[in-house]
Amino acid sequence: MRTLRPLQALGLSATAEAAYLALVERGPQTMTELTDRPALVGSPLDGLKDAVAELSDIGLVSRTDGRLTAQPPRAVLEAVAERRARQARIAYESATALSQYWLDHTAGASYVEVVDTSERRGEIQSRVHNGAVSRVRALSIGPVGGSDRVPEVGPGTLDALDRGIDYRVVYSANILQDPKALEVAHECVARGEQARVFPDVALNVLVCDDRFAVVSVAAPNRTGHHSVVVQPSGLLDGLIGVFESYWRIAVPLPPAGAVGGSEATPEGRQLLSYLSAGLTDESIAREFGVSERTVARRIARLQEMLGAKTRFQLGVQASRRGWL
């Protein structure tokens, strides 16, 4: 019969699983006491510290007065399962919509128009903002590394907001590290836009009411852009569904100036913004140019500073202090 390894199945290390099981069986222990457990004898101290950090990151272990305590697993692991289920669902819906786009576009569907000049692209996007009757929905990749284009409000956007058009926009989380792009987004929010952020938004989409959509992608040589105008069709319905999936699991864009709390460093607030946007430790490490282990240590320091045992509690406490 196959031995059950529930935490390893979730991607945690064998050492982390052995440490958790030891804490469940024996109760709270110090790090030194843990190293004496049969399953952990011979484990290097650094490796054990990393394993405990793995457990702390998802809320399975807390530390009080130097002693480690195992936390009940059901709520923690159900939260992990729910998050992964959401990610799987949005990946499935994106695959369905884009596969339909591929089939329809390669077949020369009459309801798909390809626009391959930057000038015409701006004109088409203006049609969305100027022609909207009730609402505009958008996905935005946001600033891309190496781009020399200065972020700016799209032509006609502010006029449409002033007309009372309902705007809902999901920005890729990299907007949080570009002050100018963030300033542009906050300008729109101040005029009535509802904005959320999500890691790694896959494409730029503008949906005008339910009448048509504009999908923008970089040209293969990266010297220009291609835009695809999609008229009413199953593909348009699919794009709207993709937007709604992103919207459901994205988090609100942090408000302008919400950085109060003298104890928080700019780096700490940036880290909290990334966490609130749903970035993984791996993604955050890339943004800061450090290792995942360093990111975990910084998060642990913030948790200790705010008296938070889990990342969820960290977000709550940071919000209460005005750091988010």
N, C-alpha and C positions, 0 to 999 in steps of 0.2 A: 504494500500500500504506500502510495506516495506521501512523504512527509509534508505537512502544511507549512509553508513559509509565507505568511500573509504580508509581512512588511517588505520582504524582498520582492514579492510580486508587485508591490507598488513602486519599486525602484530604490528603496532604502538598502543600505549595505547589510551584509550578514552580521557585522559587528554591532550595528545599530539595533538590529532585531534581537540579538542575544542580550544586549544591555537592557532593552525594554522588558524582555521576558524575565530577566533577573530582578529588575526593580518591581515587577508585578509579584513575583514569587516571594521576594525577601523584604519588600517594603522599602522605604526611603534609605538611601545609602550615600556615602561620600564617593568621590571618584576613586579614591584609594581602595575603599572597600569593594567597589565594583571590579577592580582588577584582580581581586582574589576569587571571584566566582569561577567555577570550573570551565564554563563555556568561554570565558574571557581571559583565562590564564595565558600569558604569552603575548597578549595584544599590546602593542606599543602604546604609551600614554597619549601621544599625539593622535594616533588612530582612534583611540577611545574618545578623546575630546571631540574629534570630528564626528564620530558616531552620535554622541550626545547632542551636538549641534544639529545634526539631521533631525533627531527626535524633537528638539526644542522648536525647530523651524515650523513644524506642522502641529505643534501643541500637544505632543504625546508625553513630554517630560517638562516639569517645572523645577526651578532651583530656588531653594530658600535656605539661607544661612549655611551655604556650602553643601547642603544635602539635596540629592536628586530624588524627585518623586514622580512615579508613573501616573499619568492622567487617564481617565476612562476613555477607551478608544472609539466608542460608537459615534458620538457626535463629531469628533475630529475627522474620522475616516469617511463618515457620510458626507461631510463638507468637501473632502477631497474628491469623492465619487461624483458629487453634484457638479463641481467645477469641471471635472474631466468630461462629464456627460454633456455640459453646455458646449465645451470646445469641440467635442465630437459632432454635436448637432449642427453647429455653425459650419464646420468643415463639410459635412454631408450636404447641407443646403447650398453652400457655395459651389461644390462640385456639380450638383444637379443643375444649377442655373448656368454655370459657365460651360458645362457640357452641351446644354441646349444651345447656348450662344455659338459654340464651335460648329455644331451640326447645321444650325440655321445660316450662319455666316458663310461657311464654306459651300453651302448649297445656293448662295446668292439670293437669300430671302429678300423679298421686296420691302419688308418693313425694317431693314437694316441699311443705314447709309454711313459709309466711311468718309470722314473728313480728315485730310492729311496736311493741312496748312495751319500754321499758328494763327494767322489772321482770321480764317474762317472759324477756327475753334473758338476764338473769343466772341465772334458773332453768334455762334450757336449757343454758347453759355449765356450770353445776354438774353437770348430768347427765353431761356428758362426763367430768369429773374423778372424780366419785363412782362412775360406772358402768363405768369402764374396767377391763378384766380383765387385759390384758397391755401395751398401749401406747397412747400419745397422740402424734399428729403435729400440728404447728401451724405456720402462717405468721402473722407478726405485723407489721402496718404500723408499730407502735410509736407513740411520741408524735407528735402532729400539731400544727403551729404554730397557736396561737390556742386550743387546748383548755385548759379550766380544770380538767380532771379530773386528780387526782393519781394517778400510776401506782401500782398496787398488785398484789400477787400475786392471781391469780384465785381465787375461793372453791373450796376443795377441792383446789387444786393441790398444796400441801405435804403434805397427808394422803395423796394418791395417790402422791407421790414416796416418802414414808415406807413405803407398802405395797409398794414395789418396782416400780411401774409405770414402764415405759421411756418416757421423754419425749425427743422430738427436736423442737427449735424453731428456725426460721429467722426472725430478726428483721431488719427493714429497718435499713439502716446508720445512719439518723438517731437510733437509740438511743444511738449513741456520743457524741452531743452533749447528751444529757439525763442529768445525774448521777443523778437519782432513778430514772428508768427503768432506767438501767444498774445501779444498786444492787439493784433488784428482780430483774433478770435474774440477777445474780451470786448473790443469795440462793437462787434456784432451782437454779443450777448447783452451789452448795455442797451441795445436798440430792440431787444426782444427775442433774439435767437435762443433756442434751447440747445446746449452743447454738451456732448459727452466725449469721453476718450476711451480707447481700447488699444491694446498692443497690436502692432502689425496689421493695420487695415490694409487689405490687399489691393484695392483699386479705387480710383476716383469716380464717383457716380453722382449725378444730379438728376433728380426725378421731379418733373414739373407736374403737379397735381397727380393724376393717374393717366396723363395723356401721352407723355413721352419721356425718355431718359437720355442723358448724355454720359457715355462712358469714355474716360480719357486715359490713355496709356502712353508711356514714352516710346518713341520710335526706336527700332532696333539699333540704329547708329547713334541714338541719344542726342541728335542735333535738332530734333523737333518732336512733335507729338502727333499721335493719331487719335481722333475722336470718333466714336461710333454713336450715331443717333438711332435709338430704338423706339419704334412706334408701337401702338397697342398690339400685344401678342403674348404668347406664353413666356417668351423671354423677358418682356417687360414685367410680367407678374413675378417671375423668378427673381429679378433684380430688386423689386420691392420687398419680396420675402427675405432676401439677403440683408437688405437694410434693416428690416424689423428685427432680425435675429441679432445683428450687431447692437441695435439700440437696446434690446432687452438686457444684454449682459455687460454693456459699457457702464462706466461710472461718470458722475457729473464732472465737468471741467472745473478744477479749483478756481474760485472767484479771484478777481484781481485784487492784489494787496492783502490776501488772507495769509499772512505770514507772521502774525503776532507771536508773542512769547519770546522773551529775551534770551532764554536758555537754548533755543534751537539755532544751530549753525545753518548757514546757507546750504551746506552739503547735506545736513540732516533733513532739512525741508525738501530738498530735491529728492532724497531717498524716499521720503514719505509720499511724495507725489507719484513717484514711479510705482510704489507699492499700491497706492490707491487706484492707480490706473490698471493694475493687474499684471504688471511685468513680472516675469520669473526672475529668480536670482541670477540665472545665466544671462538674461537680457540686461539686467541692471549692472552686472559685472562688466559687460561690454561697454555700456554707456560711460561708466566711471573709469574704465581701463584698469580694473583690478581683478583679483581672483574671486570666485564664488565664496570661498572661505572668508575672505575679507568682508564681503557684503554681509554674510551671515553674522560676523562679529559686530559689524556696525549696527545691524538690526537688533542684536542682543543688547548692545549698549543703550539703544533707544528704549527698548523694553524695560531695561533696568531703571533708566532715568524716569520713566513714567509709571513704573510699578505695574507693567502689563505682562501677563504670563503668556499670552498668545498674540499673534499678529492682528487678529481681529480686535482684541482689546487695545493693542497699540494704535490702531486706526481710530478707535473711539476716543481714547485719551488725547491723541494728537488733535483731533477735531475739536474737542472741548477746549483745548488751549489755544485754538486759532492757528495751529500750524499747518492746517490743510485748507 
